[in-house]
Amino acid sequence: SKPQEFIFNDCKLQTYTGHSSPIRDMYVAENEHYFLSASRDKTVKLWLLKNHGNGTAQLGCTHTYDKHKKAVFSVQGIESKRLVSSCDGIVHVWDPIVATTLSVYDSSAGETVTCMHTLPSPSTCIGVASTDGLLRLYDVRQKKVAQCWKLSTQPNAGTVRCMCVSSRWIAAGFSNGLVSVVDIRCGILRKPPRVYDTEVTQLQTVPDRGFISLSADSCIRLWTEDGNVSQLLKPQNDFIHSVIYCNRQLLWGTTNNKINIHNPDKMSIYSTHRVTFKG
């Protein structure tokens, strides 16, 4: 079947206001009823996804979680429990309806959480990477660590900057350009070849295919589940700051406020549809 096309014609631009500092991360609920935003202002806000007015209205948030003590750099939904996890170096698990804390996970003494990602439903675990180079599975139901693995055997691997997950594996991207894949069913660490000379800034799961990586030099690669690079995309004139895989299509945003859309099966051809938002 063909990928579902995104159509932006006649879509009203919705503006949401409330944060006092830059937004570091966002998460859209699976039911698409709401989304969450994590900010340097130490808060996470919940916003309803709805069309309002003619596109000039400014909408406020529904709830604010303000229990963090530092800038929040990650937010994820725990869909199996209808909860939220957010991180400022310490992971908070909370109820999005009433914005109350249910549990807090701090890494081992002296270590800071650098990245986290919830596992797909029905799992109740969060993948948590810290400055000691370990990946821990934190079970929010039992409120304790269920598993722990070393993410790299290299002494100079750097810090884990990003992760993506499936029900079978977790991939991690490092500050020195390394990518590692852990099979969470048996704990085997796969060590793909190092293909980046710069920081890996984002990873995105591609269901039944593998995952996509983005580096600081705007290089996108498509990986298989066993850690082999299958395709490469390197735009000539655009700096890419964000990628996402949705509806079997690859979307990436650039610093000139454009969203580029194309089929990852044709990455070598580099055929894109460009949309410019104004407002």
C-alpha positions as CSV (number, residue, x, y, z in Angstrom):
1,S,0.0,0.0,0.0
2,K,1.1,3.6,-0.7
3,P,2.0,5.9,2.1
4,Q,-0.8,8.2,3.3
5,E,-0.2,11.7,1.9
6,F,-0.2,14.7,4.2
7,I,-2.5,17.5,3.0
8,F,-2.0,21.0,4.5
9,N,-4.4,22.9,2.3
10,D,-6.8,25.1,4.2
11,C,-5.4,24.0,7.6
12,K,-5.6,26.9,10.1
13,L,-2.4,27.7,12.0
14,Q,-3.0,27.2,15.7
15,T,-0.9,29.1,18.1
16,Y,-0.4,27.9,21.7
17,T,1.1,30.2,24.3
18,G,2.2,29.7,27.9
19,H,5.9,28.8,28.1
20,S,8.4,31.5,29.2
21,S,11.5,29.7,27.8
22,P,12.4,27.6,24.7
23,I,10.6,24.3,24.2
24,R,13.0,21.3,24.3
25,D,10.7,18.4,23.4
26,M,7.2,17.5,22.4
27,Y,5.0,14.4,22.5
28,V,1.6,13.8,20.8
29,A,-0.7,11.3,22.4
30,E,-1.6,8.2,20.3
31,N,-5.3,9.3,20.3
32,E,-4.2,12.7,19.0
33,H,-6.5,14.4,21.6
34,Y,-3.7,16.4,23.2
35,F,0.1,17.0,23.1
36,L,2.7,17.8,25.7
37,S,5.6,20.2,25.6
38,A,8.7,20.3,27.8
39,S,10.5,23.6,28.3
40,R,13.6,25.2,29.8
41,D,11.2,27.0,32.1
42,K,11.1,23.8,34.2
43,T,7.5,22.9,33.3
44,V,5.6,20.5,31.1
45,K,2.3,21.7,29.6
46,L,-0.6,19.8,28.2
47,W,-2.5,21.3,25.3
48,L,-5.7,20.1,23.5
49,L,-5.4,19.5,19.8
50,K,-8.4,21.3,18.3
51,N,-9.2,23.8,15.6
52,H,-10.2,27.2,17.0
53,G,-11.3,30.3,15.1
54,N,-9.8,31.4,11.8
55,G,-6.2,30.7,12.8
56,T,-5.5,33.9,14.6
57,A,-6.5,32.8,18.1
58,Q,-3.9,32.0,20.8
59,L,-4.8,29.0,22.9
60,G,-3.6,28.3,26.5
61,C,-2.7,25.0,28.1
62,T,-5.0,22.7,30.0
63,H,-2.6,21.5,32.7
64,T,0.9,22.4,33.8
65,Y,3.3,20.1,35.6
66,D,5.7,22.2,37.7
67,K,7.5,19.7,39.9
68,H,10.9,19.8,38.1
69,K,13.8,21.7,39.5
70,K,15.8,22.1,36.3
71,A,15.1,22.7,32.6
72,V,13.0,19.8,31.2
73,F,14.5,18.3,28.1
74,S,12.4,15.2,27.4
75,V,8.7,14.2,27.7
76,Q,7.0,10.9,26.8
77,G,3.6,9.3,27.2
78,I,3.3,5.9,28.9
79,E,0.3,4.9,26.8
80,S,-0.2,1.5,28.5
81,K,-0.9,3.3,31.8
82,R,-2.1,6.6,30.5
83,L,0.7,8.4,32.3
84,V,3.5,10.8,31.4
85,S,7.2,10.7,32.0
86,S,9.4,13.8,31.8
87,C,13.1,14.3,32.6
88,D,15.4,17.2,33.8
89,G,18.2,14.8,34.7
90,I,15.8,13.0,37.0
91,V,12.8,11.1,35.6
92,H,9.3,12.1,36.9
93,V,6.2,9.9,36.3
94,W,3.0,11.7,36.7
95,D,-0.8,11.7,36.0
96,P,-1.6,14.1,33.1
97,I,-5.2,14.6,34.2
98,V,-4.4,16.1,37.6
99,A,-0.6,16.9,37.1
100,T,0.4,15.0,40.3
101,T,3.7,13.1,40.7
102,L,3.4,9.3,41.0
103,S,7.1,8.3,41.2
104,V,10.5,9.8,40.7
105,Y,13.6,7.9,39.4
106,D,17.1,9.2,40.0
107,S,20.1,7.4,38.5
108,S,22.9,6.1,40.7
109,A,24.8,8.5,42.9
110,G,26.7,11.1,40.9
111,E,25.2,10.1,37.6
112,T,22.6,12.1,35.6
113,V,20.0,10.9,33.2
114,T,20.8,12.2,29.7
115,C,18.0,10.5,27.7
116,M,14.9,8.5,28.1
117,H,12.2,6.8,26.0
118,T,9.1,4.9,26.9
119,L,8.6,1.4,25.4
120,P,5.6,0.7,23.2
121,S,2.3,-0.5,24.8
122,P,1.6,-2.9,26.6
123,S,5.0,-2.4,28.3
124,T,5.2,-0.3,31.5
125,C,8.9,0.4,31.2
126,I,11.0,3.4,30.4
127,G,14.4,3.2,28.8
128,V,16.7,5.5,30.7
129,A,20.3,6.3,29.7
130,S,22.7,8.0,32.1
131,T,26.2,9.5,32.1
132,D,27.7,6.2,33.3
133,G,26.9,4.7,29.9
134,L,24.3,2.3,31.2
135,L,20.8,1.7,29.9
136,R,18.2,0.9,32.6
137,L,14.6,-0.3,32.1
138,Y,12.6,1.5,34.8
139,D,9.2,-0.2,35.5
140,V,6.7,2.4,36.4
141,R,4.3,-0.2,37.7
142,Q,6.8,-1.7,40.2
143,K,8.7,1.6,40.6
144,K,12.1,0.0,40.3
145,V,14.7,-0.9,37.7
146,A,13.9,-4.2,35.9
147,Q,17.0,-4.5,33.7
148,C,20.4,-2.9,33.2
149,W,22.8,-3.0,30.2
150,K,26.1,-1.4,29.1
151,L,25.4,0.6,25.9
152,S,29.0,0.7,24.6
153,T,32.3,-1.2,25.1
154,Q,34.3,1.8,23.9
155,P,35.9,4.0,26.6
156,N,35.4,7.2,24.6
157,A,31.8,6.6,23.4
158,G,30.7,9.9,24.9
159,T,27.2,10.7,26.2
160,V,23.9,9.2,25.0
161,R,22.0,12.0,23.3
162,C,19.0,10.2,21.9
163,M,17.2,6.9,21.8
164,C,14.4,5.1,19.8
165,V,12.7,1.9,20.8
166,S,10.7,-1.1,19.6
167,S,9.2,-4.0,21.5
168,R,12.4,-6.0,20.7
169,W,15.3,-3.5,20.8
170,I,16.5,-0.1,21.9
171,A,18.9,2.1,19.7
172,A,21.1,4.8,21.3
173,G,22.9,7.6,19.6
174,F,26.1,9.1,21.2
175,S,27.7,12.5,21.3
176,N,30.8,11.1,19.4
177,G,28.8,9.8,16.5
178,L,28.4,6.2,17.7
179,V,25.2,4.2,17.4
180,S,24.4,1.1,19.5
181,V,21.5,-1.3,19.5
182,V,20.6,-3.5,22.4
183,D,18.3,-6.5,22.0
184,I,16.1,-6.2,25.1
185,R,14.9,-9.8,24.8
186,C,18.3,-11.3,25.5
187,G,20.6,-8.3,26.4
188,I,22.9,-8.7,23.4
189,L,24.7,-5.5,22.4
190,R,25.0,-4.9,18.6
191,K,27.8,-2.6,17.6
192,P,27.0,-1.1,14.1
193,P,29.9,0.6,12.3
194,R,30.6,4.1,13.2
195,V,29.4,6.3,10.3
196,Y,29.2,9.7,11.9
197,D,32.0,12.1,12.8
198,T,29.6,14.4,14.6
199,E,26.9,14.0,17.4
200,V,23.9,11.9,16.7
201,T,21.0,14.2,17.5
202,Q,17.9,12.2,16.9
203,L,16.7,8.6,16.3
204,Q,13.3,7.6,15.0
205,T,11.8,4.1,14.8
206,V,10.6,2.8,11.5
207,P,8.2,-0.1,12.2
208,D,9.3,-3.4,10.7
209,R,12.2,-1.7,9.0
210,G,14.6,-0.5,11.7
211,F,15.3,3.2,12.5
212,I,16.4,6.5,11.1
213,S,19.2,8.6,12.5
214,L,20.0,12.3,12.2
215,S,23.4,13.8,12.9
216,A,24.6,17.3,13.7
217,D,25.8,17.8,10.1
218,S,22.2,17.1,8.8
219,C,23.0,13.6,7.5
220,I,20.0,11.2,7.7
221,R,20.6,7.4,7.6
222,L,18.1,4.5,7.5
223,W,19.3,1.5,9.5
224,T,18.1,-2.1,9.6
225,E,17.3,-3.7,13.0
226,D,20.6,-5.5,13.1
227,G,22.5,-2.2,12.8
228,N,23.4,-2.0,9.0
229,V,23.0,1.2,7.1
230,S,20.6,0.7,4.1
231,Q,20.0,4.2,2.8
232,L,21.5,7.7,3.1
233,L,20.1,11.2,2.6
234,K,22.4,14.3,2.7
235,P,20.6,17.6,1.7
236,Q,22.9,20.1,0.0
237,N,21.4,23.4,1.0
238,D,19.2,22.7,4.1
239,F,20.1,22.3,7.7
240,I,17.9,19.7,9.3
241,H,17.0,20.1,12.9
242,S,14.2,17.5,13.4
243,V,13.0,14.3,11.8
244,I,10.0,12.1,12.3
245,Y,8.5,9.0,10.6
246,C,4.7,9.0,10.3
247,N,2.2,7.3,8.0
248,R,5.0,5.5,6.3
249,Q,6.6,8.8,5.3
250,L,9.7,10.7,6.4
251,L,9.2,14.3,7.5
252,W,12.1,16.6,8.4
253,G,12.1,20.2,9.4
254,T,14.8,22.8,8.4
255,T,16.0,26.1,9.9
256,N,14.2,28.0,7.1
257,N,10.8,26.9,8.5
258,K,10.0,24.3,5.9
259,I,8.7,20.8,6.4
260,N,10.0,18.3,3.8
261,I,8.0,15.1,3.1
262,H,9.0,12.0,1.1
263,N,9.0,8.3,1.0
264,P,12.0,6.8,2.8
265,D,12.1,4.0,0.2
266,K,13.2,6.6,-2.3
267,M,15.8,8.4,-0.2
268,S,18.5,8.0,-2.9
269,I,16.3,9.8,-5.4
270,Y,15.6,12.6,-2.9
271,S,12.1,13.5,-4.1
272,T,10.4,15.8,-1.6
273,H,7.2,17.8,-1.1
274,R,7.9,21.1,0.6
275,V,5.4,23.1,2.7
276,T,6.1,26.5,4.2
277,F,4.0,27.6,7.1
278,K,3.3,31.3,7.5
279,G,1.9,32.9,10.7
